[in-house]
Amino acid sequence: MMRMRKMARVLLLVGVACMVGCGSKEQAPADAGKPKVIASFYPMYIMARNVMKDVPGVSLASLAPSAAGCLHDYAITTDDMKRLSKADVLITNGAGMESFVDKVAARFPRLKIVPLAEGIPLIKGRGEEGDNPHVWVSISNAIVEVRNLGKAMEQLDPPHAGIYRANTDAYAAKLDALRTRMKAELAPFAGSKIITLHEAFPYFAQEFGLEIAAVVQREPGSEPSAKELAETIDLVRKARIKALFGEPQYSSGAADAIARETGAKVYVLDPAVTGPDDPDAYVRIMDKNLDVLSKALKGTAEEN
């Protein structure tokens, strides 16, 4: 009799355990309702790291590798599409930077795509080129993008709206201080002419009163023709331009060739399209750009 009672108790416990186990399979996953966010590439990822700081449950990743640079010709991969199929939000720069957006939107209509450049006046490209998408290289535009992201995340994740708002305000204030510092230090060089490697710096130049006299390579990896190179060399000589600016992400071969012919010096400006996984990376990159520009333009002024 005692043995039968013990057997009944064991069967009862097993039955309860089965019911609990079966029930757990039907429950929503622990992270249900917590946004899974993917940023299209490095500068958008750094903005998102700041806006999403300390928000519980939300996940953030970058679609393109941090070393990919600008996404002009980025070919989205099968793995990228698999990751996007599980995401809730895709943060993009917009303004034509991510050519794959239409394909992604058609494939995943549930995915919320947030273009951060919305509302920013765009600089027209030359000739048949479209609008220039490198808006984040201007600190003022970066602040607009950060605020656009903050507002979007508040709407997408209302329970944590207060955290997003506080983070957005804090990062925007940090960028505003950076902008103020750079404007003060670059003010003496307003109107200076510079030559850049490709079309990443028009918004930056516009913000700080610089003039881009020529662009050596309109697209990364595209070498200028002999005619274009000769015209640029002639321009450098006539305008007495002393500073050429390459980028750390690309070869400076064409700029070096111009420097050899004209005596101009080649410096490096960073459009913040690659870098470390550090929320302060954009600020540090711009601080370094300020140092480079100050030295280059000061040297040019002394020579003239």
C-alpha positions as CSV (number, residue, x, y, z in Angstrom):
1,M,0.0,0.0,0.0
2,M,2.8,2.4,0.9
3,R,4.6,1.5,-2.3
4,M,1.5,2.3,-4.3
5,R,1.1,5.7,-2.6
6,K,4.8,6.6,-3.3
7,M,4.3,5.5,-6.9
8,A,1.2,7.8,-7.2
9,R,3.2,10.7,-5.8
10,V,6.0,10.2,-8.3
11,L,3.5,10.0,-11.2
12,L,1.8,13.2,-10.0
13,L,5.2,15.1,-9.8
14,V,6.1,13.8,-13.3
15,G,2.8,15.0,-14.6
16,V,3.2,18.5,-13.1
17,A,6.7,18.7,-14.5
18,C,5.5,17.8,-18.0
19,M,2.7,20.4,-17.8
20,V,5.2,23.1,-16.8
21,G,7.6,22.1,-19.5
22,C,5.0,22.0,-22.2
23,G,3.7,25.4,-21.0
24,S,7.1,27.0,-21.2
25,K,7.4,26.1,-24.9
26,E,4.3,28.1,-25.7
27,Q,5.4,31.2,-23.7
28,A,6.8,34.2,-25.6
29,P,10.7,34.4,-25.6
30,A,12.3,36.4,-22.8
31,D,13.3,39.2,-25.1
32,A,9.9,39.5,-26.9
33,G,8.9,43.1,-27.5
34,K,12.5,44.3,-27.1
35,P,13.7,46.0,-30.3
36,K,16.4,44.3,-32.3
37,V,18.1,47.2,-34.1
38,I,20.6,47.1,-37.0
39,A,22.5,50.1,-38.2
40,S,23.5,50.2,-41.9
41,F,27.2,51.1,-41.3
42,Y,29.7,52.6,-39.0
43,P,28.7,56.2,-38.4
44,M,25.0,55.2,-37.9
45,Y,26.1,52.5,-35.5
46,I,28.1,55.0,-33.4
47,M,25.2,57.4,-33.2
48,A,22.9,54.5,-32.2
49,R,25.4,53.4,-29.5
50,N,25.0,56.8,-27.9
51,V,21.2,57.1,-28.2
52,M,20.6,53.5,-27.1
53,K,23.0,53.6,-24.1
54,D,21.8,51.7,-21.0
55,V,18.4,50.9,-22.6
56,P,17.4,47.5,-21.1
57,G,16.8,44.6,-23.5
58,V,17.4,46.5,-26.8
59,S,20.1,44.9,-29.1
60,L,22.2,46.8,-31.6
61,A,24.5,45.5,-34.4
62,S,26.0,47.0,-37.6
63,L,25.0,45.5,-40.9
64,A,28.2,46.3,-42.8
65,P,31.5,45.5,-41.2
66,S,33.2,48.4,-39.5
67,A,36.0,48.4,-42.1
68,A,33.6,48.6,-45.1
69,G,33.7,52.4,-45.3
70,C,31.0,54.2,-47.3
71,L,28.3,52.1,-48.8
72,H,28.3,53.5,-52.3
73,D,28.7,50.1,-53.9
74,Y,28.0,47.8,-51.0
75,A,26.5,44.5,-52.1
76,I,24.1,43.1,-49.5
77,T,24.8,39.5,-48.8
78,T,22.6,36.5,-48.0
79,D,23.9,36.6,-44.4
80,D,22.8,40.3,-44.2
81,M,19.3,39.4,-45.4
82,K,19.1,36.6,-42.8
83,R,20.0,39.1,-40.0
84,L,17.5,41.7,-41.3
85,S,14.8,39.0,-41.3
86,K,15.1,38.9,-37.5
87,A,15.5,42.6,-36.9
88,D,12.8,45.1,-36.0
89,V,14.5,48.3,-37.0
90,L,17.1,49.3,-39.7
91,I,18.8,52.6,-39.1
92,T,20.1,54.1,-42.3
93,N,21.7,57.4,-43.3
94,G,19.4,57.7,-46.3
95,A,19.9,60.4,-49.0
96,G,20.9,57.7,-51.4
97,M,23.8,56.2,-49.4
98,E,22.3,52.7,-49.0
99,S,21.4,51.6,-52.5
100,F,20.0,48.3,-51.2
101,V,17.2,49.8,-49.1
102,D,14.4,49.4,-51.6
103,K,15.3,45.7,-52.0
104,V,15.2,45.2,-48.2
105,A,11.9,47.1,-47.8
106,A,10.3,45.0,-50.4
107,R,11.5,41.7,-48.9
108,F,10.7,42.7,-45.3
109,P,7.7,44.9,-45.1
110,R,7.5,44.5,-41.3
111,L,11.0,46.0,-40.9
112,K,10.9,49.6,-39.7
113,I,13.5,51.6,-41.8
114,V,14.6,54.9,-40.2
115,P,16.5,57.3,-42.6
116,L,18.4,59.7,-40.3
117,A,19.2,62.3,-43.0
118,E,15.5,63.1,-43.5
119,G,15.0,66.9,-43.3
120,I,18.6,67.8,-44.0
121,P,19.1,70.1,-47.1
122,L,21.3,68.1,-49.5
123,I,24.2,69.4,-51.6
124,K,23.8,68.5,-55.3
125,G,26.5,66.5,-57.0
126,R,28.3,67.7,-60.0
127,G,27.1,66.9,-63.5
128,E,24.9,63.8,-63.5
129,E,25.8,62.9,-59.9
130,G,23.0,62.7,-57.5
131,D,22.7,64.4,-54.1
132,N,25.7,64.0,-51.9
133,P,24.8,61.6,-49.0
134,H,27.8,62.4,-46.7
135,V,25.8,64.6,-44.4
136,W,27.1,63.2,-41.1
137,V,30.6,64.7,-41.8
138,S,29.1,68.0,-40.9
139,I,28.7,68.1,-37.1
140,S,25.5,70.2,-37.4
141,N,24.0,67.5,-39.6
142,A,25.2,64.7,-37.3
143,I,23.3,66.4,-34.5
144,V,20.1,66.5,-36.7
145,E,20.6,62.8,-37.4
146,V,21.1,61.9,-33.7
147,R,17.9,63.8,-32.8
148,N,16.0,62.0,-35.6
149,L,17.2,58.7,-34.2
150,G,16.2,59.6,-30.7
151,K,12.7,60.6,-31.7
152,A,12.3,57.4,-33.8
153,M,13.4,55.2,-30.9
154,E,11.1,57.0,-28.5
155,Q,8.2,56.1,-30.7
156,L,9.3,52.5,-31.4
157,D,10.1,51.7,-27.7
158,P,7.8,54.0,-25.6
159,P,8.5,52.3,-22.2
160,H,12.1,53.6,-22.5
161,A,11.4,56.9,-24.1
162,G,12.9,58.8,-21.2
163,I,16.2,57.1,-21.5
164,Y,16.4,57.7,-25.3
165,R,15.6,61.3,-24.7
166,A,18.2,61.8,-22.1
167,N,20.8,60.0,-24.1
168,T,20.0,62.0,-27.2
169,D,20.3,65.3,-25.3
170,A,23.6,64.3,-23.8
171,Y,25.2,63.2,-27.0
172,A,23.8,66.2,-28.9
173,A,25.3,68.5,-26.3
174,K,28.7,66.8,-26.7
175,L,28.5,67.3,-30.4
176,D,27.5,70.9,-30.0
177,A,30.5,71.5,-27.8
178,L,32.7,69.9,-30.5
179,R,31.2,72.1,-33.2
180,T,31.7,75.2,-31.2
181,R,35.4,74.3,-30.5
182,M,36.0,73.5,-34.2
183,K,34.4,76.7,-35.5
184,A,36.4,78.9,-33.1
185,E,39.7,77.3,-34.1
186,L,39.0,77.2,-37.9
187,A,37.5,80.7,-38.1
188,P,40.9,82.3,-39.1
189,F,41.1,80.0,-42.1
190,A,37.6,80.8,-43.6
191,G,37.7,80.9,-47.4
192,S,40.8,78.6,-47.6
193,K,40.9,76.4,-50.7
194,I,41.5,72.7,-50.3
195,I,41.5,69.7,-52.6
196,T,40.1,66.4,-51.3
197,L,40.4,62.8,-52.5
198,H,36.7,62.1,-53.0
199,E,33.3,63.7,-52.4
200,A,33.1,63.1,-48.6
201,F,33.7,66.6,-47.4
202,P,31.3,69.2,-49.0
203,Y,29.1,69.4,-45.9
204,F,32.2,69.7,-43.6
205,A,33.7,72.4,-45.8
206,Q,30.4,74.3,-45.9
207,E,30.1,74.2,-42.1
208,F,33.6,75.6,-41.5
209,G,33.8,78.1,-44.3
210,L,36.3,76.2,-46.5
211,E,36.2,75.9,-50.3
212,I,36.8,72.6,-52.0
213,A,38.6,73.7,-55.2
214,A,38.7,70.2,-56.7
215,V,38.0,66.6,-56.0
216,V,40.7,64.2,-57.2
217,Q,38.7,60.9,-57.2
218,R,34.9,61.3,-57.2
219,E,34.4,57.7,-56.1
220,P,36.8,55.6,-54.0
221,G,39.0,53.4,-56.1
222,S,38.4,55.3,-59.3
223,E,41.6,56.9,-60.6
224,P,41.4,60.2,-62.4
225,S,42.2,60.3,-66.1
226,A,45.4,61.9,-67.3
227,K,43.4,64.9,-68.4
228,E,41.7,65.3,-65.0
229,L,45.1,64.9,-63.2
230,A,46.7,67.6,-65.5
231,E,43.8,70.0,-64.9
232,T,44.0,69.5,-61.1
233,I,47.8,70.1,-61.2
234,D,47.2,73.3,-63.2
235,L,44.6,74.4,-60.7
236,V,46.8,73.8,-57.7
237,R,49.6,75.8,-59.2
238,K,47.4,78.8,-60.3
239,A,45.5,78.9,-57.0
240,R,48.6,78.3,-55.0
241,I,46.9,75.6,-53.1
242,K,49.3,74.0,-50.6
243,A,47.1,71.3,-48.9
244,L,45.7,68.2,-50.4
245,F,43.6,65.9,-48.2
246,G,43.4,62.1,-48.6
247,E,41.5,59.7,-46.4
248,P,42.7,56.9,-44.2
249,Q,40.3,54.4,-45.9
250,Y,41.7,54.9,-49.4
251,S,44.9,55.1,-51.3
252,S,46.3,58.6,-51.8
253,G,48.2,57.7,-55.0
254,A,46.6,60.5,-57.1
255,A,47.1,63.1,-54.4
256,D,50.7,62.0,-54.0
257,A,51.2,62.4,-57.8
258,I,49.8,66.0,-57.6
259,A,52.0,66.8,-54.6
260,R,55.1,65.7,-56.5
261,E,54.3,68.0,-59.4
262,T,53.2,71.0,-57.3
263,G,55.1,70.9,-54.0
264,A,51.8,70.8,-52.1
265,K,51.6,68.6,-49.0
266,V,49.2,65.6,-48.5
267,Y,47.3,65.4,-45.3
268,V,44.7,63.0,-44.0
269,L,41.1,63.9,-43.1
270,D,38.8,61.1,-41.8
271,P,35.1,61.1,-42.8
272,A,34.4,58.8,-39.9
273,V,33.2,55.8,-41.9
274,T,35.5,53.3,-40.1
275,G,36.8,53.1,-36.6
276,P,36.7,51.4,-33.2
277,D,33.6,50.2,-31.4
278,D,33.7,53.2,-29.1
279,P,30.8,55.6,-28.5
280,D,33.2,58.5,-28.5
281,A,34.8,57.5,-31.8
282,Y,33.1,60.3,-33.9
283,V,34.2,63.0,-31.5
284,R,37.8,61.7,-31.4
285,I,37.9,61.5,-35.2
286,M,36.7,65.0,-35.6
287,D,39.1,66.3,-32.9
288,K,41.9,64.7,-34.9
289,N,40.6,66.3,-38.1
290,L,40.6,69.7,-36.4
291,D,44.3,69.2,-35.4
292,V,45.2,68.2,-39.0
293,L,43.3,71.1,-40.6
294,S,44.7,73.6,-38.1
295,K,48.3,72.6,-38.8
296,A,47.8,72.3,-42.6
297,L,46.0,75.6,-43.0
298,K,48.3,77.4,-40.6
299,G,51.3,76.2,-42.6
300,T,49.6,77.3,-45.9
301,A,48.9,80.8,-44.5
302,E,52.5,81.2,-43.3
303,E,53.8,80.2,-46.7
304,N,51.6,82.7,-48.5
